[in-house]
């Protein structure tokens, strides 16, 4: 049974059967200071992106995309599929990440909600690649690997999964990237990050 409403590290994962992702939230450093002090452990923090949460499922030449609600969105974003196919080195993989719109002129990512708007704009054009006729393009930022070559990686520690992600993703600036992760163990290190 694969219920997309259940989030558990013990649930199995299979290609083309998305699972509900763990969602990040924004926190101010002062809000997490006591938690860090009480736990006396190291944590990994990363930037919160304002794109569309996308799970990429790759099985050799087939790449399908799923939203955070487990809906298939492959047909909405066909222009990023070939880049994902090229840059994910494993034959089979499930990668969790965020699809963003990069504005080349502004040198910044577009605000939340622009991925679908950009996709609809490009659907009307005959643009065959990730680069649109204007100054905007899609960028997929990966931040976790859930499955590699038929084996679930969800039981592994995050640090190990991040190493696997770096090994199996070929980074291409503002096309396919890996989110920067910073290890912290104090409130001050969160502020400095």
Secondary structure as UniProt FT lines:
FT   TURN            4..5
FT   TURN            9..10
FT   TURN            15..16
FT   HELIX           29..39
FT   STRAND          43..46
FT   STRAND          52..59
FT   TURN            60..61
FT   STRAND          62..67
FT   TURN            68..69
FT   TURN            74..76
FT   HELIX           78..87
FT   STRAND          92..103
FT   TURN            104..107
FT   STRAND          108..109
FT   TURN            112..113
FT   HELIX           114..123
FT   STRAND          136..148
FT   TURN            149..150
FT   STRAND          151..152
FT   TURN            154..155
FT   HELIX           158..168
FT   TURN            173..175
FT   STRAND          176..178
FT   STRAND          181..184
FT   HELIX           187..192
//
